[in-house]
Amino acid sequence: MSELRNPHDDPEAVRARSAQEDPWVMYLVVRRERLPSLGELLAASATAAVRCVDQWRDHPAWRAGFDAWLARSFRKVCLRASEKDWAKLQGYDQGLGHARGGPVLCALPPRTKSQRDKLLVNLQAFTTGDFADDVGDETAEPAMRLVRNEGVTMTAGKSLAQVAHASLHACGLFAHRDPESFARWRAAGLPCVLRGADPRAWSALKHAEPVAVVRDAGLTEVTPGSETFLALPPADRARWSEAFAALPRIARAHDVRGDAH
């Protein structure tokens, strides 16, 4: 088994997440009128979450919130914003995710649910949308590789939250092992490549090389312990394993509804 231990999977950590009456949340907000392909939006979510942590983790205004979120929650909720509301959000501290030459999603530093301002309270959950056609892989290198488990049914919004989990888990589990690759990745703009894996390919990939696996706490949509996404550390295309290179791109969202936590 090449899977690395994820501290958020410890039973005590799972119980702590489930027991929160006023949970700490990183809100992901999709720019509703600028939807790229689903794969591009997933890459933007993964990038925005890492960028949010990189930019705001040690800022005095947000340090305590990040500490509480990392210790007790790691929860993410995906919302959608009209162009009018998106413009208002640009005054917020955030990490941005881009596609097709512009920002399409932002990640906000963690706050408790009760600390949401009126704008966030009024934004609706993002579950799915009219995605553009896929344009293929046109990304810088080295790229973080992210894989959705196609054996688990998730809305697009749920997938956006889960892929953000995966990119942050990968940074926490792999960066100290290969700091040079992660430094190159950040210098390249945090590029990500998305793939989907059926159950057989998922199992094979987990055994082929070191991976960071996301297991959902089961608060919404999926059963507790479901493996939703996995991440592999940044690598140039020439270093991709055959197991990863053979996986197809993600083409669509699953046809279900629900909040994305």
Salt bridges, closest charged atoms under 4 A:
GLU3 OE1 - LYS206 NZ 3.80
GLU3 OE2 - ARG215 NH1 2.46
ASP9 OD2 - ARG215 NH1 3.15
ASP10 OD2 - ARG5 NH2 2.52
GLU33 OE2 - ARG32 NE 3.19
GLU40 OE1 - ARG100 NE 2.77
ASP54 OD2 - ARG186 NE 2.74
ASP67 OD1 - ARG57 NH2 2.63
GLU83 OE2 - ARG31 NE 2.97
ASP134 OD2 - ARG249 NE 2.61
ASP137 OD2 - ARG195 NH2 2.48
GLU141 OE2 - ARG237 NE 3.93
GLU150 OE1 - ARG148 NH2 3.16
GLU150 OE1 - HIS254 NE2 3.44
GLU209 OE1 - ARG145 NH1 3.50
ASP216 OD1 - LYS158 NZ 3.12
GLU227 OE2 - LYS206 NZ 2.96
GLU227 OE2 - ARG215 NH2 2.87
ASP236 OD1 - ARG184 NH2 3.35
ASP255 OD1 - ARG257 NH1 3.71
